[in-house]
Amino acid sequence: MGAPNPTTGNAASSTILLDHTSVGEDETLDCTATAGGPDEVPPSRALQPGDELRARFRYRVLRRLGRGGFGSVFLARCLDSVEGSGHETPPKLVALKVMARPHDPQARNSLKRELAALLAVRHDRIPKLYDWNIDSETAFAAIQYFPAGSLADAWPFLGRLSAEQTWRLLSDLMQALGAAHRASVLHLDVKPSNVLLDGNGGYVLTDFGVSHSSRMSKGLLHQGQLSIGLGTHGYRAPEQATARVQSFDLRTDLWGVGATAWALFTGIDLNKRQDVLRTREQGNIYGLQSLSDVALDCPPPLEEIVMELLYIDPSRRPGGTGEVLARIRAIASGFGLDTSTIASARRDPADPAEIARIIDTLVDPLWASICRGPGFDRYFVRFDDGEIISGMADPAQHTVLLLRGRIAVEAEDRVVAIEAREGTFLGAISTLTGARRHATLRAQGDTWCCLFNEAELEQLVTCNPAVAVRMVRSMADRIASGPPRRRA
């Protein structure tokens, strides 16, 4: 199958998200359908059950499921569905996300953002996109239908989530966001109404209508005049209140997950109970009250994970979804959250005079210039001879930039490589993909490095294109060279 058409197409293996907000059956439908065939309704009339919409396939409207900011979502039957056809045709029942105001540039841009951003994302924690048509009077997308609805729909009946359900929620949302972040897409509106129940005890992240490209692809998506990134009050990160898109990064979405988990575990809807919100001006470090203060039965590991996502200062949150998932895996395996051998636990400020001396000894003018930048000293860490810099089970998943000294790469109880070249990156693939590490990094002699989590690494390479080129070439060289070898 060829590349999808930007205005009409089919992409069964790609994804898009829907707004599954519930509405009363008696509300007036505000979407119109396009004329063009004997079974299609004229554009002057609102959509009704039985009306037909067309893109690559034909769809008959059954009923409305909900309404969002830029349109409504309808349950529809695909008239061209073929049983056992795999991914070629949509299933019998789909959700149609129909734009309410076809001539409104903001509404059209919102739907385009979902299509453009999420066609690059493929994950079972995100609904599938089957078909779309945005080049007609009625712009719509056909997406995967989840009969159980959203957590916001089910909240009055389910009540607060158990600890086990909250762990599953954290894991599923982190997996969904990890896929989006690897495609350089930020969600920016994680909340209960944007989390669907998959019918098997799991959760699916939906509605990327206000999504934005992350630093890795900044500028690739035109946002028009829409004030994106504001999110939903109570669930949005503190930095989103400024509406400065350039200040958002991966950690902005982590806040939304933390706030959603906090709300569903305590049973408190943050959009209605804003008295529990905390601000920096009040002298707080967390944006919400401590989880165990509200829910006395909260397990300590769950509180630690959730509250780390809710630091007001983004730099204190985990650096990405991979780091959070690694920590969840460690807890599930019974290892807890002991970080005594993890490099990130040692990141106390290094002595400025020592940092200055290290920078003065750097041979590469690029690194000397970057390391002298304001605030860069916070990345410097010194390791003693034999000290573990990063272990195979390290949930921090930092990338290591070697500046001085030697690093032994160990696997299967033996040294498989020794790195001593200034400016060498180690662990970047694990940091950016969330993949588990397969080697331990150990200092040989007095060793100075800079450590970057996922968000920090993304900021480093986007602000310094020459660094990005060097890192890509370094990765390519490692892949081309085959199995690890001993290097001096």
C-alpha positions in Angstrom: 0.0 0.0 0.0 1.3 3.4 -0.9 1.8 6.4 1.5 -1.5 7.7 3.0 -3.1 10.7 1.2 -3.0 13.7 3.5 -6.7 14.4 3.0 -8.3 11.0 2.6 -6.7 7.7 3.3 -6.4 4.4 5.1 -3.8 3.5 7.7 -4.9 0.5 9.6 -1.5 0.1 11.4 -1.3 3.8 12.3 -3.1 5.5 15.1 -5.2 8.5 16.1 -7.2 9.4 19.2 -10.8 10.3 19.9 -12.6 12.4 22.5 -15.0 10.0 24.2 -16.8 12.5 26.4 -20.3 11.4 27.2 -23.3 13.7 26.4 -27.0 13.4 26.7 -28.9 11.8 23.9 -31.2 14.8 23.6 -28.4 17.4 22.8 -28.5 18.9 19.3 -25.9 17.6 17.0 -23.7 20.3 15.7 -22.0 18.5 12.8 -23.1 18.5 9.2 -22.5 15.9 6.5 -21.4 16.4 3.0 -23.4 16.0 -0.1 -22.1 13.9 -2.9 -24.1 10.7 -3.2 -27.7 9.5 -3.1 -27.4 8.3 0.5 -25.5 11.3 1.8 -27.2 14.2 3.6 -27.0 17.8 2.4 -24.6 20.1 4.2 -27.5 22.2 5.6 -28.8 19.4 7.9 -27.3 18.0 11.1 -26.1 14.4 11.2 -28.7 11.9 12.1 -28.7 8.1 12.6 -28.7 6.5 9.2 -26.7 9.2 7.5 -23.7 8.1 5.5 -20.2 9.6 5.3 -17.5 8.5 2.8 -13.7 8.5 2.7 -11.9 5.5 1.3 -14.7 3.4 2.9 -18.4 4.1 3.6 -19.8 4.6 7.1 -23.4 4.8 8.4 -24.0 6.8 11.5 -25.6 4.9 14.4 -25.5 7.3 17.3 -23.5 10.0 19.0 -21.0 8.9 21.6 -19.7 12.3 22.9 -18.7 15.8 22.1 -15.3 17.5 22.3 -14.0 21.0 21.9 -13.9 20.8 18.1 -16.6 18.3 17.2 -18.5 15.2 18.1 -17.8 11.5 18.1 -20.3 9.1 16.6 -20.6 5.3 16.6 -20.8 4.1 13.0 -21.0 0.9 11.0 -18.4 0.4 8.2 -20.5 -0.7 5.2 -17.4 -2.1 3.5 -16.1 -4.1 6.4 -15.0 -7.6 5.4 -14.6 -10.3 8.2 -11.2 -11.8 8.3 -9.7 -9.2 6.0 -7.0 -8.2 8.5 -6.0 -4.6 8.3 -7.3 -3.8 4.8 -10.7 -2.8 5.9 -12.0 -1.3 9.2 -14.0 -3.5 11.6 -17.8 -3.4 11.6 -18.0 -0.8 14.3 -15.9 2.3 14.4 -15.9 5.7 16.1 -16.2 8.7 13.7 -14.6 11.9 15.0 -16.5 14.6 13.1 -15.4 18.2 13.0 -18.1 20.6 14.2 -17.2 23.7 12.3 -15.7 22.7 9.0 -14.7 26.3 8.1 -13.1 27.1 11.4 -9.3 27.0 10.9 -8.7 26.2 14.6 -11.0 23.2 14.4 -9.5 22.0 11.1 -6.0 22.5 12.5 -6.9 20.4 15.6 -8.0 17.5 13.4 -4.9 17.8 11.2 -2.7 17.8 14.3 -4.2 14.5 15.3 -3.6 13.0 11.9 -0.2 14.4 11.3 1.2 13.8 14.7 -0.3 10.4 15.4 0.2 8.7 12.0 3.7 8.2 13.2 2.7 6.5 16.5 2.0 2.7 16.6 1.1 1.2 19.9 -1.7 -0.9 21.4 -2.2 1.6 24.2 -3.4 4.2 21.5 -6.5 3.7 19.4 -6.0 2.8 15.7 -6.8 5.1 12.8 -8.6 3.3 10.0 -9.6 6.1 7.5 -10.2 9.8 7.2 -11.5 12.6 5.0 -10.6 16.2 5.8 -11.0 17.6 2.3 -14.8 17.9 2.3 -17.6 19.8 4.0 -17.6 17.2 6.8 -14.1 16.5 7.9 -13.9 13.3 9.9 -11.6 10.4 11.0 -12.6 6.8 11.5 -10.9 5.3 14.6 -11.0 2.3 16.9 -14.1 2.1 19.0 -13.9 1.2 22.7 -17.4 0.4 24.1 -16.5 0.8 27.7 -15.8 4.5 27.3 -13.5 6.7 29.3 -12.4 6.7 32.9 -14.3 9.9 33.4 -17.5 8.1 32.2 -16.9 5.1 34.5 -15.6 7.0 37.5 -19.1 7.5 39.1 -19.6 3.7 38.9 -16.1 2.4 39.6 -15.2 4.7 42.4 -11.5 5.2 43.2 -9.0 2.9 41.7 -7.2 0.3 43.8 -3.4 0.4 44.1 -3.1 -2.5 41.6 -5.3 -0.7 39.1 -3.3 2.5 39.6 -0.1 0.7 38.9 -1.6 -0.7 35.7 -2.8 2.8 34.8 0.7 4.3 35.3 2.3 1.5 33.2 -0.2 1.7 30.3 -0.1 5.5 30.1 3.7 5.6 30.2 3.8 3.0 27.4 1.5 5.1 25.3 3.3 8.3 25.9 6.7 6.6 25.3 5.5 5.7 21.8 4.3 9.3 21.2 7.5 10.8 22.6 9.7 8.6 20.4 7.7 10.1 17.5 8.4 13.6 18.9 4.8 14.2 19.9 3.7 15.7 23.3 0.1 14.9 24.3 -0.3 18.0 26.7 -3.8 17.0 27.9 -3.6 13.8 29.9 -6.7 13.5 32.1 -9.4 10.9 33.0 -11.7 11.8 30.1 -8.8 11.1 27.7 -8.1 7.6 29.1 -10.3 4.8 27.6 -11.0 1.4 29.2 -9.9 -1.4 26.9 -12.3 -3.9 28.3 -9.5 -6.2 29.6 -8.4 -4.2 32.7 -6.1 -2.0 30.7 -6.1 1.6 29.6 -5.7 3.5 26.3 -4.6 7.1 25.9 -6.8 9.1 23.5 -7.3 12.6 22.1 -4.2 14.3 20.8 -6.1 17.3 19.6 -3.8 19.8 21.4 -0.7 17.7 20.8 2.5 19.5 19.9 5.8 18.4 18.5 8.5 18.0 21.1 11.9 19.6 20.9 13.2 16.9 18.6 10.8 18.1 15.8 10.2 21.6 16.9 8.7 23.7 14.0 7.6 20.7 11.9 3.9 21.2 12.9 2.3 24.5 12.1 0.1 25.5 15.0 -1.8 28.4 13.4 -3.3 30.8 15.9 -4.5 28.2 18.3 -3.4 28.6 21.9 -2.2 25.0 22.3 -0.8 23.4 25.4 -3.0 25.0 28.0 -4.4 21.6 28.9 -7.2 21.1 31.5 -7.0 23.0 34.7 -6.2 20.7 37.6 -4.5 18.2 35.4 -2.1 20.4 33.5 1.5 20.9 34.5 2.4 24.2 36.2 4.5 25.3 33.1 1.5 24.9 30.9 -0.2 27.9 32.6 2.4 30.1 30.9 1.3 28.9 27.4 5.0 29.1 26.4 5.2 26.1 24.1 9.0 26.3 23.9 9.1 25.5 27.7 7.2 22.2 27.3 9.0 18.9 27.1 8.6 15.2 27.9 8.2 16.0 31.6 5.1 18.1 30.9 3.2 14.9 30.0 4.6 13.1 33.0 2.8 15.6 35.2 -0.5 14.8 33.5 -0.1 11.1 34.2 0.8 11.8 37.9 -2.2 14.1 38.3 -4.5 11.6 36.7 -3.2 8.7 38.9 -3.5 10.9 42.0 -7.1 11.8 41.2 -8.3 8.3 40.4 -6.5 6.8 43.4 -7.9 9.4 45.9 -11.3 9.7 44.1 -10.9 13.5 43.9 -11.6 15.2 40.5 -8.9 17.9 40.3 -11.0 19.9 37.8 -13.6 20.3 40.6 -11.5 20.4 43.8 -8.8 23.0 43.1 -8.3 23.5 46.8 -5.9 20.5 46.8 -3.6 22.2 44.2 -0.3 23.6 45.5 1.9 26.3 44.0 5.5 27.3 44.2 4.5 30.7 45.6 3.1 28.9 48.6 6.5 27.3 49.3 5.6 23.9 47.9 7.8 21.5 45.9 4.9 19.3 44.8 1.9 20.5 42.9 -0.5 18.3 44.9 -0.9 17.3 48.5 1.0 14.2 49.5 -0.8 11.1 48.3 -0.7 9.3 51.6 -2.1 12.4 53.4 -5.3 12.0 51.4 -5.4 8.2 51.0 -4.1 6.6 54.1 -3.9 3.2 52.5 -1.5 4.3 49.8 1.6 1.9 49.5 4.8 3.9 49.9 6.3 2.9 46.5 3.2 4.0 44.7 3.3 7.4 46.5 7.0 7.8 45.7 6.4 7.2 41.9 3.3 9.4 41.7 4.7 12.3 43.7 7.9 12.3 41.7 5.8 13.1 38.6 4.2 16.0 40.4 7.3 18.1 41.2 6.5 21.8 40.4 10.0 22.1 39.0 10.2 20.0 35.8 13.9 19.4 36.2 13.1 17.3 39.4 10.7 15.0 37.6 11.9 11.8 35.9 13.5 12.5 32.5 11.1 10.4 30.5 8.7 7.5 30.3 11.4 4.9 30.1 12.8 5.9 33.4 9.4 5.6 35.1 8.7 2.2 33.5 12.1 0.9 34.6 11.3 1.9 38.2 7.9 0.2 37.9 9.5 -2.9 36.7 12.0 -2.9 39.5 9.1 -2.6 42.1 7.2 -5.4 40.3 10.3 -7.6 40.5 10.7 -7.0 44.2 13.8 -4.9 44.0 12.2 -1.7 45.3 13.5 1.7 44.7 17.1 1.4 46.1 19.2 3.9 44.1 22.4 3.5 46.0 24.4 2.4 43.0 22.6 4.6 40.5 24.5 7.6 39.1 21.5 9.9 39.4 21.5 9.4 43.2 25.0 11.0 43.3 24.1 14.1 41.4 24.9 16.6 44.1 26.5 19.8 42.7 30.1 19.3 41.9 32.7 21.8 43.1 32.7 24.8 40.6 36.5 25.1 40.8 36.9 21.4 39.8 34.5 21.8 37.0 36.4 24.8 35.7 39.6 22.8 35.7 38.0 19.9 33.8 36.7 22.3 31.2 40.1 24.0 30.8 41.6 20.6 30.0 39.1 19.7 27.2 40.7 19.4 23.8 37.5 19.7 21.7 36.4 23.4 21.5 32.8 22.3 20.9 32.5 20.7 24.3 34.5 23.4 26.0 32.0 26.0 24.7 28.9 23.9 25.6 30.2 23.0 29.1 30.8 26.7 29.8 27.1 27.4 29.1 24.9 28.8 31.9 23.5 26.0 34.1 25.5 23.2 32.4 27.5 22.5 35.6 24.6 20.7 37.1 25.3 17.8 34.7 28.8 17.2 35.9 29.5 14.1 38.0 32.9 12.7 39.2 33.3 8.9 39.8 36.0 7.1 41.7 38.0 4.1 40.4 35.8 1.0 40.2 32.5 2.9 40.9 29.5 1.9 38.9 28.3 4.7 36.6 25.3 2.9 35.2 24.1 -0.7 35.9 22.1 -3.0 33.7 19.1 -2.6 36.0 19.5 1.2 36.3 16.0 2.7 36.2 17.4 6.2 35.7 18.5 5.4 32.1 20.9 8.3 31.8 23.1 8.9 28.8 26.8 9.3 29.8 29.0 11.8 28.2 32.7 11.0 28.9 34.9 14.1 29.4 37.9 12.7 31.3 39.1 9.3 32.4 38.1 5.8 31.2 34.9 3.8 31.3 34.9 0.0 31.2 31.8 -1.6 29.5 31.0 -4.9 31.2 28.7 -7.7 30.1 28.5 -11.3 31.2 31.1 -10.6 34.0 33.8 -9.5 31.6 35.0 -6.2 30.1 33.9 -6.0 26.5 35.1 -2.5 25.7 37.0 0.4 27.3 36.1 4.0 26.3 38.6 6.8 26.8 37.8 9.3 24.1 36.7 12.7 25.1 33.1 13.4 24.0 32.0 9.7 23.8 28.3 9.1 24.4 27.3 5.9 26.1 23.7 4.7 26.7 21.9 7.1 24.4 19.9 4.4 22.6 18.5 3.2 26.0 17.8 6.7 27.1 15.9 7.6 23.9 14.0 4.3 23.4 13.4 3.1 26.9 15.1 -0.2 26.1 16.8 -2.1 28.9 20.5 -1.8 29.2 22.6 -4.8 28.4 25.9 -3.7 29.9 27.3 -2.1 33.1 29.5 1.0 32.9 32.3 1.3 35.5 34.8 4.0 36.1 38.5 3.1 35.6 40.5 5.7 37.6 39.3 9.2 38.4 36.5 9.8 35.8 34.5 12.8 35.0 31.2 12.6 33.0 28.0 14.5 32.3 24.7 12.7 32.8 21.5 13.4 30.9 18.1 12.0 31.2 15.8 11.7 28.2 14.4 15.3 28.4 17.9 16.8 29.0 19.4 14.8 26.2 16.7 16.0 23.8 17.3 19.6 24.9 21.1 19.2 24.4 21.0 17.9 20.9 18.2 20.3 19.7 20.1 23.3 21.0 23.4 22.0 19.6 22.9 20.5 16.1 26.6 19.5 15.9 26.2 17.3 19.0 23.2 15.6 17.3 25.3 14.8 14.2 28.2 13.5 16.3 25.8 11.3 18.4 24.2 9.8 15.3 27.5 9.1 13.7 28.8 7.5 16.9 25.7 5.2 17.0 26.2 4.3 13.4 29.8 3.5 13.9 28.9 1.2 16.8 26.3 -0.6 14.8 28.6 -0.9 11.8 31.5 -2.2 13.8 29.5 -5.3 14.9 29.9 -6.9 18.4 31.6 -4.9 21.1 35.3 -4.8 20.9 38.0 -3.6 23.3 38.8 0.1 22.5 41.3 2.3 24.2 
